[in-house]
Amino acid sequence: MSASSGEDTELTREPIGEAEPSPLPPAHITENPAAAGVELALRILEEMQAEDITVIDLVGKTSLADALIIASGRVNRHVGAIADSLIEAFKAAGYPTPKVEGQPACDWVLIDTGDLIIHIFRPEVRQFYNLEKMWGADRPHERLVG
């Protein structure tokens, strides 16, 4: 500190501002840590005739999971059957038992495997919550290639 001016001359001061955003490169399913789980889930969803399947890469967006899958079942029973098949497939493949929410009503079932979160909706419930918009799935460059 300068004795004459009472000013701190030792430190340089720079304005604090927003860091320049650095875009993440588009992820491909093989580059994602949850790739094996995504492939397994997609196979089961196709076998169970789930509709409107969307896969969203979450790497670099959140620490909740590495990928998110959103799919629809036609009615409650279909949603429940899809969820049961996914849970059994993950157990059979050696994954820890996934955490499951919403199975009694089957309007919206959430399956959390740790690296992968799967949402299975009835169509009108899916439209109401619109998770794709929240997680940016409407931006194709951020989707996983399936």
C-alpha positions in Angstrom: 0.0 0.0 0.0 1.4 3.4 -0.9 1.8 5.6 2.2 1.0 8.8 0.5 -2.2 7.9 -1.3 -3.6 5.2 1.0 -4.2 3.1 -2.2 -3.4 -0.5 -2.7 -0.8 -0.5 -5.5 0.4 -4.1 -5.0 -2.7 -5.8 -6.3 -4.1 -5.5 -9.8 -7.8 -5.4 -10.0 -9.8 -6.7 -12.8 -13.6 -6.6 -13.2 -15.3 -9.9 -12.3 -17.5 -11.0 -15.2 -19.0 -14.0 -16.8 -16.6 -16.5 -18.1 -16.7 -17.1 -21.8 -18.8 -20.2 -22.3 -17.0 -23.1 -23.9 -19.4 -25.3 -25.9 -19.2 -29.0 -25.2 -18.6 -31.2 -28.2 -21.6 -33.3 -29.2 -21.5 -36.6 -27.4 -22.0 -39.9 -29.1 -23.4 -42.9 -27.2 -20.0 -44.7 -27.2 -18.3 -41.7 -25.6 -20.8 -41.5 -22.7 -20.0 -43.3 -19.4 -23.6 -44.7 -19.4 -23.3 -46.1 -22.9 -23.8 -49.7 -22.0 -26.8 -48.9 -19.9 -28.3 -46.7 -22.7 -27.8 -49.5 -25.2 -29.5 -52.1 -22.9 -32.4 -49.7 -22.2 -32.9 -48.9 -25.9 -33.0 -52.6 -26.8 -35.7 -53.3 -24.1 -37.7 -50.2 -25.0 -37.8 -51.3 -28.6 -38.8 -54.8 -27.7 -41.6 -53.5 -25.5 -42.8 -51.2 -28.2 -42.2 -48.0 -26.2 -43.0 -44.9 -28.3 -41.3 -41.6 -28.9 -37.9 -42.6 -27.4 -35.5 -39.7 -26.7 -32.0 -40.0 -25.3 -30.4 -36.9 -23.8 -26.7 -36.6 -23.0 -26.2 -35.1 -19.5 -22.4 -35.2 -19.4 -21.3 -31.7 -18.4 -24.9 -30.5 -17.6 -25.5 -32.1 -14.3 -24.0 -34.5 -11.8 -27.3 -36.4 -11.4 -26.6 -38.8 -14.3 -24.7 -39.2 -17.5 -27.7 -39.8 -19.7 -31.5 -39.5 -19.6 -34.0 -41.5 -21.6 -37.6 -40.4 -22.0 -40.2 -42.8 -23.6 -43.9 -43.2 -23.7 -46.2 -46.1 -23.1 -49.7 -46.2 -24.5 -51.6 -46.7 -21.3 -50.8 -47.3 -17.6 -50.4 -51.1 -18.0 -48.0 -50.6 -20.9 -45.9 -48.1 -18.9 -45.8 -50.6 -16.0 -44.9 -53.5 -18.3 -42.0 -51.4 -19.9 -40.8 -50.5 -16.4 -40.9 -54.1 -15.2 -38.9 -55.3 -18.2 -36.3 -52.6 -17.8 -35.8 -53.4 -14.1 -35.5 -57.1 -14.8 -33.1 -56.5 -17.7 -30.8 -54.3 -15.6 -30.8 -56.9 -12.8 -30.1 -59.7 -15.2 -27.2 -57.7 -16.8 -25.5 -57.4 -13.3 -26.4 -53.8 -12.5 -27.4 -53.0 -9.0 -31.1 -52.9 -8.4 -32.3 -49.6 -9.8 -34.3 -47.1 -7.7 -37.9 -46.9 -9.0 -40.6 -44.2 -8.4 -44.2 -44.0 -9.6 -44.8 -47.7 -10.3 -48.1 -48.1 -8.4 -49.9 -45.5 -10.6 -47.8 -46.0 -13.7 -48.6 -42.5 -15.1 -44.9 -41.7 -14.9 -42.3 -44.2 -13.8 -38.8 -43.1 -13.1 -36.0 -45.7 -13.1 -32.6 -44.5 -11.7 -29.6 -46.8 -12.4 -27.1 -44.3 -11.1 -25.5 -43.3 -14.5 -28.8 -43.4 -16.4 -32.2 -42.1 -15.6 -35.2 -43.4 -17.5 -38.6 -41.8 -17.5 -41.6 -43.7 -18.9 -44.8 -41.7 -19.3 -48.3 -42.0 -20.5 -48.4 -39.5 -23.5 -50.6 -36.8 -21.9 -48.4 -36.8 -18.7 -45.3 -36.6 -20.8 -46.7 -33.6 -22.7 -47.6 -31.9 -19.5 -44.2 -32.1 -17.9 -42.2 -31.7 -21.1 -38.8 -32.9 -19.8 -37.3 -32.7 -23.2 -37.6 -28.9 -23.2 -36.1 -28.7 -19.7 -33.0 -30.7 -20.5 -32.6 -29.2 -24.0 -33.5 -32.3 -26.1 -35.0 -29.9 -28.7 -31.5 -29.0 -29.7 -30.4 -31.9 -31.9 -26.7 -31.2 -31.6 -26.9 -32.1 -27.9 -28.6 -35.5 -28.4 -26.8 -38.8 -28.2 -26.7 -40.7 -31.4 -28.7 -43.9 -31.0 
